[in-house]
Amino acid sequence: MVEIKRIPSPSASLDQERYRLIYSKSKVYVNPTVYSKDNIPGFVALVKREASNPIYLLAWIPESLLNEKGASEWEKFVKIEEKAANDEEDNDVVLVDLPGQPAQSYAFSVPLTSIYSLQVHQPSLSSWYGSIGINLINGDTLPTLHFHDDESRSITVPATPATPQNQGSTPTTYPPPQTAVPKTAGSWGGEDLLARLRNYAHLLRSTLQPTLFLIDPSRADIEAHSTQIFADSAVDDILAKSSYTNSHSPVPAHRRPRPLSTPNALGNRTSVLHRSLGTPAPPQSPSQARMALLQSFSNITQATRFAAQNILSHPLAKPILPHLPEPVKSFVNASGEWEWGSWVEKGGVGEFESARVYLARWARIVAEEGERSRRREAQTLASSSSQDEETGSLGVFELLHSTSNLPTPKSSRDPQNPVDDATWSKWFGEDGHPLVRVEEMKHEIFRRGVVPEHKLRRRIWPFLLGVHKWETTTEERQTEWAKKQKEYQELKAQWCGVPDVFDREDVIEERHRIDVDCRRTDRTQPLFTNTETNPTDEKRYTTISPNLSDIGAQSPSNEHVERLASILLTYNFMEKELGYVQGMSDLCAPLYVVMDGDEELTFWCFVRFMERMKQNFLRDQSGMRKQLLTLQQLIEVMDPELYRHFEKRDALNLFFCFRWVLIAFKREFPFDDVLRFWEVIWTDYYSHQFILFVALAVLESHRDMILRYLVEFDEILKYCNELSMTIELDSTLAQAEVLFLSFAQFVADFDHRRTESSSGTDSLRHRRGASDATQLTKAAASTLLSDDLRNLLKTEPS
């Protein structure tokens, strides 16, 4: 019988006691590994030991233990869970035993008085199930509890009562509901548990770390974790004391400070900003109120201003000043003195950023300038070689290969010699049948890219995207293309020229969404810049805008904007389950530009592109969630230090990578670089998810700045968002290739060592290289190379 791990109480031996079950929740999992098959389901419970001073305990009991006890014990937990959250003073008392245990059951029961804090993580994009970590006063950490609400009876109410007849020896006999009705959408299992815990202990949510909840905090803990630096309404309340709210101001009304809710509101606040004001003062004149406000800010910023002034006015800081961001430059005049008013005038308080973000940005600028200088110097040396440059740019990956004795991979990219029209023509015979294998074609385009001419890309991209099959002749392709043109016209005819469909309420809504997106997508491109329309009698059915009044302040349209909208509306009718989703216009517009306005060719290229990207636009975001989770695991294997930094900063959701993956870096590179980037990832030469290695390469390029300066999630998010249009494409792709090759070598060597270890062969070499094996497996020990990671080595979706 499995015994629950527990902390002994000094008052009595808990082994001899029976406990009153007052709360239970099913399908709360402990995850020993990253493999879902290893997850252990169980019940989280609150139990009460009856005494003059009752002791309340928090426990987690695996289902396997209850199965060993039989159906009667199982029914107790089910009964309490299905109760309507009444209080414990019910006549129907449920007593349970704390079962006895072999090792590694992961079960526990601890008094609430021995718990210091709870680390609560709500369900998110990368963590579908919310979790609660438990930290004890003695410094121990209990297994993290994962709440599978979609399986728990507390969140879904069964239409018919469950029967325990099938509950026997198997560990998963808890019957799922036949028909379920979801409860309140905003709740999840962890919130329910916290609500019950508040009945028996004082829970304080930390203002320093919002995911941290303290249990029965001490006075010192309360002081440290309840004082805010700036309350949400602090500035509003302070400004409301002046006449600012009633004065004429260019600030929109909804952005102006709210009036004080109570006359004495300032006296009750605990934020540092409010404390700087002292006790509320009698009504003041407008000038006095403004002076008091400035004095309040001065009290907070005085020390920081003096410190920064001393640093930036020093002669040694002069070489740094040209590299400072513009808002920081405005702090300093020629003599090195502060121009605080100038900054307020330029950006205002609303533009303030963390000093760490400025430092990280400055460090990035200096590093990039140093790298450019190094490359210029290397190009002037006759003895310099590309091999030396590639080896020197590996950075953190050199550590991975030095510890595992693996050869350092090198990038094969040669973007200075792109595929041109002459090269492309040599790859085909007189009848148009290719003379080279499709793998060779993809390798050359991955390695070299395509010359920046839309006419050649218009010929190559349909092959890359699969619109034209490779092993065909010109005649066969023309025959097949005629069928596709006809199919497109039939799809478009479902709405074009059909008033009953075109003016249907749901279609009008889709038309408006598509029209708004198309009017603001890539309007700097010549095709979309011209605002002249083509007045024809059929304009009623070629113009997507429902009514001129619906356009409002949107950018003007033209013939090409309308064609782009027509393509997307036709796709909406073709893909009825998915339909149009915001962001698709970002993917379609570059195709339209490269295809020089060819509607049919753009449509079918877009269809093939969306076959690759469709998972990103699913309504439940499961595709994006899976990719970001895979990227998270990849970071853990390739760069454990960066992973731990994200983990500590509560940044493992990788929201700062969301836009990168969602629309394939469309808004991170200039338009021409986007075209070069897309044709590289479309080759699937190394992996059908090569974009994740590109995302990792970007993070690794900035890892030093992230690790050194950025200590908050919002700082990492802001820093990564501002990388847009600053990422150097060719070096990033080269680094992504090195990353992939490093990962492939890592997996091969890892599997080789594991096979040898399990077979017991070559034991002498294992003893001699034990330290190397330990180093090799340390980074991957926690992930164990999941199936999602191994799928990164495939060129086709699994």
N, C-alpha and C positions, 0 to 999 in steps of 0.2 A: 504494500500500500504506500502510495507516494505521500510523503510528508511535506508540508509547506514550509519553505524557508521563512523564518520570522525572527524578529528581534525580541529577546526575552524581556518580560516585564518584571520589575523588582518586587511587585506586590504579591504575585502568585505565579505558580507554574501554569502556563497556558495549555500544556499538553493534556491536562486532566479535565479541561472545561468543555462545555457545550456553549455555542454562541447563537445569539438571535440574529437571523438574517433580516436586514431591513432594506436592502437595496441589491439589485442584480441586473446585469446587462450582458447579453449573449454576444457571440461572435466578436469578441475582442481578442486580437491576435498578438502573439509574440513572434517576431521574425528573427530567428537565429542566423539566417543567411539571406542573401539577395534572391535566392530561388524561391518562387512562390510555393513550390511543392513542399518546402521545409517549414512553411508557416504553421504555427500551432494555435488552433482556436481554443477559446476558453471563455470563462465568465469573470467579469470584474464585479466585486461585491463589497458592500459595507456590512460589517457585523458588529454586534454590541455584546459586550460581556457584562451581564447583570451584576451590579454591586452598588454599594452606597455612593461611590464615585464611579459611574459607568466608564468603561474603556471602549472606545470605538476603534475599529481596525479596518484598514483598506487591504483587500486581498484580490489576488488573481489566481483562478483555479482552472487548469486545462480540462477540456472535455473528457479526456481519457481517464482522469481520476474519478469523475462522476460516473462514467460508465462502469468502472470497476466497483463502485458502491452500489450500482443497481438503479432501476427505474425510480424507486421511491426518492432517493436523494436528488436525482435529476429533476423530478417534478417539483421539489421545493424551490429550486432556483427559477424554474419556468414560471411557477405560480407567483413568486414575488416580482418577477420581471413584468408579468402581464397585469399586475395590479395598477390601478390608476394613480400611482405616486401618492398614496395616502400616507399619513404619518404612521410612526411605528406603534402607536398606542392602539393597536387593533386587537380585538379579542383573539383573533386567529394567529397565534404565535407560531412562527416557524423556526425551529432550532436545527442547527447543523453542526456536524463535527468538522474539525480541521483534520483532514486525512493525513495518514503517515506516508513516507516518500523515499524512492531511490533518487540517485543523483540525476542532475540535468533535466529535471522536470520544469524548471524555470518558474515554478509556482512560488508565491510569497504571500505573507500576511504581516502587516506592520501596523502598530498603533499610530494614530494620526499625530500624536504628540512627538513621534520620532521622525516625522517628515518635515524637512526644512522648506522645500519648494517644489513646484510642479512646472515643467517646461511644456507649454501647450502650443501645439501647431495645428491650426485649422486646416481642413481640406483645401488644397490648392491645385494649380495646374500640374505641377510636377509630383505632387504627393496627393493622390486621389483620395486616400484615407487619412483623416486626421489622427494625431497621435498625442500622447501625454507621456513625458518622461518624469520619473520620480527621483528626487534627490533627498537623501537622508541627512540628518543632523551630523552623523558621524563621518560624512564625506562619501559614503557609498552611493552608487547609482543602481537602481533596480531596472529590470528589462523594460524597454519602451513598449507601451501598449498602443496598438493600432486598432481604431474603431471601424469595423466594416459595417457601416450603417445599412448598406443595401441588403445585408443578410440578417440584421438584428431585428428581433420582434419589438424592440423599443421604438424603432423608427418606422417600421411597417406593421400595420395592424392586420392580422389574418382574417380572411372572411369566414373561415370555418376553424373551430378549435382544433389544435394539434393533439394527436393521441400518442402516448408513449410506448405503444405496442412494439414499435420497431427498435426501441432503444435497448441495445444489447452490448455486445463486445466490441463493435466497431467504434472508432473514435469520432465519427461524424454522424451520430444518430439523431442529433437535434434537427427536427424536420423543418425545412423552409416553408414559409406560408404558401398556400396554394394560390391565393389571390391577395395582392397587397395594395393598400391605399396609403400613399405617402403622407406623412405628417407635415408639420410646418416646414417650409423650404429652407428657412434660415437656420434651423437647428441641426446639430449633429451630436453624436454620442458623447464627446468630451464635454460639451456645454451642459448636457444633462447630468453628468457625473459631478461637475463643478457646482451645479445648483444644489445637489443633494449634500455635497460636502459643506456648503455654507450653513447648513443646519447644525453642524457639529463642530465647526472650527471657523476662525476668522481668516478669510482669504483676502489678501491685498495684491492687487495687480500693480506691478512695478512700472513707474513712469520712465525708468532708465532703459528697461527692456520689456516691451509690451507683451511678449510671449511668456514672461516669468510671473508666476503667482506664488506668493509667500504664504505659508501656513502658520497661523498664530505668530506673526512677526513680533520681534522685540521692539522696544521704543526706538532704539538706534536704527533698526531696519526700517521702521515706519518713516523716520526722518529722512533716511537716505533714499528710499524708494518712492516717496510720495511728493517730493518737491519738484515742481516742473521748472524748467528754465524759461520757457515761454508757453503759457497756456494758449489754447486755440483762440480765445477771444481777448487776449491780453491787450493787444494794440487797439482793438476796437473800443474796449472799455476806457482806455487812457485817452484816446483821441476824442471820445464822446464828451469828456469834461470840457473841451474847448468848443468854440463856435464853429469848428471845421465842418461838422455835419450839416449845419444849416447855411453855410456860406456857398457862394457861387464857385463851382469847381468843375474842371474838365473831366474829372473822374466819374464814370457812370454811376448811377444811383446804387446799383446792386453791388458795387465794389466799395462804397463808402462805409465807414464804420457804423456799426449798429449802436443805438442808444443804450445807455445803462439800463439793465433790467430792474435794479433796485438802487435807491439813493446811496446805500452803503456798500455797494458791490465790491468796491476796491478793497475795503477793509477785510474781506473774508478770503481773499485770494492768497495762494501760497507760492505763486511763481516768482522767480527772481526779479522779473520785470516789475511786478506789482510791489514787491518788497522795496524796490528802489524808490518808490514814490512815498513811502512812509504812510502815515495815517491820512485819511481823506481830509482835504482842506475845504474851507468855506468857498462859496462860489467866487470865481476869479474873472477878471477881465480877459478878453481874447488874447491880448499880448502876454499877460501873465500865464495863461494856460499853456500857450505855445512854449514859453520859456521853461515852464515846469516839465513839459514833455521832452524838450531837448536836454534838460538837465538829467532826466531819468535815463535817457539813452547814453548820455555822457558817463554816468556812473558805471554803466556796464562795460562800455568800450574803452574807457580811458587807459587802462593798463595795456590792453591790446594795441591801441594806437601808438602809445609811446614806445612799446617794444618794436613794432614794425617800423616806426620812424627811425629808431636807432639803427636797425639793420639796413634798411634801404638807403639811408643817407650816408652810409659808410663808403669810403672810396672804393673798397674792394667789391662793392655791390654794383658798381656802374656797368660792368660787362653783362650783368644779369638783366638790367632794366629793359633792353630792347626785346628780350624774349618773354617778358611778362605779358599775360593777357591784358587786353585793353582796359577792363574795369580796374585792374590793379595798377596799371600805369597811371591812371588818373588820380591815384592817391598821392602821387609824388610830383612836385614841380621841379624846376631846374635846380633849385638850391637844396633839394632833398627834403623839403617840408611837405606836410600833408595838405592836400586840398580836399578836405572832407566834403565841403559844400559842392564842389565840382562833381564828385561822384554821385551825390544825392540827386543833383540836377540831371545827370546823364542817365542813371539807371534807376535810382530810387531804392528804397528799402526792399521793395519786392524783388529786386534783382540780386539780392545778397546771396552768396553761396558760401559753403564751408571753405575755410582756408585750406583744408586738406585737398579739396578738389582743385583749387588754384595751384597748389604745390605740385600735385600730380600732373596737371596739364603743363605746367612750366617744365617739370622734369622730362615729360614726353617730348616737348619741343626741343629741349637741349639735346636729348638723346638722338632724336631724328636728325638734327643738324650735324651732330658728331658723326653719325653713320654716313650721311651724305658726303661729309668731308673725307671720311675714310675711303669711301668708294672712289671719289675723285682722285685722291692720292694714289690709290691702287691702280687706277687706269693709266696714270702717267709713268708707272714703273714698268719697264720692259720685262722684268722678271716675275711680275705678278701673274697669277693664274686664277681661273675660275674655281679651281679645286680649293685653293686656300680661302677664297671668299666664302664658298659654301660651308666649309668646315667651321669657319669663324662665326657664322651666323646661326649655328645650331643652338647655342645657349644652353638651356636647361637639358636638352636632349643628350648632350654629351655625357652628362652624369648617368643617364639611364644605360648608355652603352658601355661606359667605363666600369660600372658595377656588375654588368652581366657578361662582359667580355664579348659583346656582339660587335660586328663591324659597323662603322658609322655609314648610314646610307647617304646618297648624294642625289640632288635633284637633277632630273633629265631635261628640264624645261629650257627652251631656246626661243623666247618670244621675239628676239631680234630678227629671226628669219621665218616669218609667217608663211603659211601656205598661200601661194598666189595662183592666178588664173592658169599660168603655164603648168605648174605642178599638178593642179587639179585635172587639167585636160589630159596629162600623161597617164592618169590613173584609169582611163576609159579607152576601149577600142573603138573602131569605126562604127559599130552598131550600137554603141552606148553601153555595152556590157563592161563592168569594171574588170580591170586587170590585176587589182590588188585585193587582198582579203579585207573584210570590213574591220577586223581588229587592227590591221595596219593603218587604215584610214583614221580610225579613232585615236590611235597612238600618236600619229603625226599632228592631228589637230589638238590633242591634249598637250603635246610637247611644244608646238610652235604657234598655235592659234591660226587665225585667218586674217588676211590683209583687211584693213578697215575700209572696204568697199562694199556697199550694200548689194551691188549686182552679183558679186561672187557669193556673198552670204545668202542671197536669195536662192542660189542654186544648191548651196551646201546644207543649209539648215533643214530643209525638208528631209534629207537623208539622215541627219543626226537625230531628228525627232521621230523618225519612222513614218512620215507621210509617204515617202517613196521607199520602196524596198530596194536594198542594195543589189542583190543578185538578179537584176532584171536588165533588159535592153531598153533603148529609148522608145521603141514602139510599144513595148509592154507597159512602160510607165505612162505613156500618153493615153493608152486605152484605160488603164486604171484611173488616171486622173480625170478623164471625162466622166467616169461614174461618180467620182467624188464631187465634181462640180454640180452634177445633176442632183445628187443627194442634198447638197447644201441648199440649192434653190428650193427643193421640196420642203426642207426644214424651215426655211425662211417664209415660205408660202403659208405656213400655219398661222402667222400673225400679220404679215405684210399684205395690205390690201383687203383685210378681213375685218370690217368695223366691229362685228360682234365680239371678236377676240381682242382686237386692238384697244377697244374702249371698255373692256371688262375691268371691274374695279381692281382685282388683284394684279392685272397686267399694267394698269395705270400706275399702281404703286411701284412695280418693278421698273417700269420705264423711267419714272422720276428718279429712283435711286441710281440707275445706270447713267442717266443723263447728267446728274450732278457730279458723279465720279469722273465721267469722261471729260467734262468741261474743265476739270482742274488737273488732269493727268498729262504730264510731259508737254505743256503748252509752249515750251521754248523750242520745240522741234519745228522745223519749217512747215511740215505738212499741217500741223495743228495751229500754227501762228496766224495764218491768213484767216481773217474773219468774214470774208465774202461768202455768201451762201449761193446755192444754185437754184434760182427760182424756177420751178417747174410745176406742172399741174398735179404731179404726184407727191408734192412736198408733204401733204397731210399724212402720208403713210411712210415717208422716208425720214421725217423728223421725229425723233424719239420724245422730245419734250411734250408732255401732255397738253399744256397751255402756256402761252407766253407769260401769263401772270404767275405761273409756278417757277419761272426761271429766277425771278427776283434779282438779287445782286450777283448771280453767278456769271462767270466769264462768258463772253459771246461764243456762239457755236460756228461751225463751218461744215462744208461737205464731208471732210475727213473725220471730224469729230462725230458726225452723225453716222457715218459708216462704221466707225469703231463701236458706237453704241448699238448699231444693228447687229454686229457680230456677237456682242455680249448678250443681247436679247435673244438671238437665235440659239445661243448656247444655253440660255435659261430654259428654253423650250425643249432642247435636246436632253439636258440633264435635269429632269423634273425633280428628282429626289434632292439634289444638291442645290440647283438653281444658281442664281447670281449671288455672290458674297462680296462685300466690300474688300478691295485689294486685288480683285481679278483684273481690273482695268490697268493696274500697274504691270501686270504680266503680259497683257495683250497689246498695249500701246507700242512697246519696242518691236514686237513682231510685225505690227502694221507698218511701222516706219521702214524696217528692213525689207519687207515685201512690197514696198513702194506703193501702198494703197491697194494692193490686190486683195479683194474681199474674201474670195474663196480660199486662196492660199493662206491668208492670215488665219481664217477660221480653223482650217484643219491643222495648222501648226499649233494653234492655241489649244485645240482639243487634245493633241498629243502631249503638249506641255502640261495641261491640267491632269492628264493621266498620271504624271509624275508628282504633281503638286496637290492633287485632290485631297489627300489626307490632311493637309494643312488647313482646309476650309470646312471640315466637318463641324456640324453644329455643336456637338458635345466636346469639341477640341481634343478628342482622344488622340488624333494623329500628332498634333503639336506636343501634347503631353508625353507621348511615347518618345518622340525625337529628343525632347529636352531631357528626359530621364536617361536616355542612352548617352547623350552628351555629358550628363553629370557623371555617369559611370566611366566614360572615357577619360574625363579629367581626373577622376580618382586613380585610375591606372597609370596615366601618363605623367601626372604632376600632383602627387599626394599633398604636397605643401600648399599648393593653390586650392585644392579641394578642402583642406582643413580650414583655410582662411575663409572660404565661402561658407563653410559649415558654421564657423564661429560667428560670422556676421549675418546669419540667417538668410543667406543669399543662394542657397542650393536650388531654389526654384528657377534660377537662371533667366528671370524675366528680361534682363538686359540683352539676352540673345534672342528673344522672341521674334522681334522684327527681322533680324538677320535671316532666320530660318523661314519665317512665314512667307516672305515674298522674295526669297533667294537673293538677299543683299541688294535689292533693287534701289533702295534709298541710301545705301552706304557708299556707292561708287558713282562717279560721274557717268553720264549716259553711255559714252563710248566704251568705258571700262566695263559697264554692265553687260554689253554685248559680248565683249571678249570673255568675261567671266562665265556667262551662260553657256557659250559654245564649248567651254572646257568641261563644265560639270555634266553637260548632256552626253559626253562621250562615255561616261560610266567606265572609264578605262581601268581604274583601280577599284572603285566601289560605287554602288548606286546611291550611297549616302556620303559621298565625298564632301558635301557641303558642311557636314559636322566637323570634318578635319580642318576645313577653312575657318569655321567659327573658333575651333580650338587654337588655330594658328594666330588669329587676331588676339585672343586672350593671352596667349603666351608671349606675343610681341609686347604686351603691356603688363606682364605679370609683375615686374619689379615695381612699377608705379602703384599697381593695385595692392601688393603686399606691403609696401612701405608707407603709403599715404592714406589709403581709403579703408576706413574702419567701420563704416556704416553702409547698410544696404542701399539707401538712397544715394549715397555718394558714388558707389559703384555703378548704379543705374544711370546717374547723370553723366558720369565720365564716359561710359560706354556709348550712350546715346550721342554724345558730342564727338565721337570718332567719325561720324558720318562725313563723307567727302574728304577725309584725311588719310584713309587707308591706302597704302601703296599696293596695287594689285599684283604685280609680277613677283615681288618678294614674298607676299602672302601666299600665293599659289605654290611657290617653290617650297616654302616652309610647310605648307599643308601636305605636299608630296613627301617630304622628309618625315613628317609626323606619321603618315600612313605606313610608310616602309618601316619605320621604327616600331609601330604597333604590330605590323605583320610579323616582323622578326621576333618581337616579344612573345606573341601568341605561340609561334612555332617552337621557340626555345622552352617556353613554359610547358607546353604539352609534351615535348620531348623529355624534359626532366621528370615530369609527373609520371610518364609511362615507365621510365627507367626505375623510378622509385617504387612504383606498384609492382613491377615484375621482379625486383630484387637483383637485376643484372648490373654489372659494372660497379659493384659495391666499392671497390678500391678507389675508383675515380670519384664516386660520390663522397667518400670520406675526405678525399683530398680537396674536393671543391665544395665542401659543405657551406662555407661562408658565402661563396658566390651564389649558390642556390638560395640561401636565405635572403641575400640581397635582392635576387631576382623576384622572388615570390612575395616579398614584403609589401610591395605596392599593390599587388593584385590579390592579397590574402582576403580582403573583405568582400571583393566583388566576385572572385572566383571565375572571372570571364564568363559572364552570363550569355545566354543565347542572343540577346540583342547586340551585345558587343561582337560576338563572333559573326553575326550577320553583316557587320561592317566590312568584312573581307569579301563579300559576294558582289558580283557585278550585276546581278539580277535580283529584283525583290523576291523575298521568300514567301 
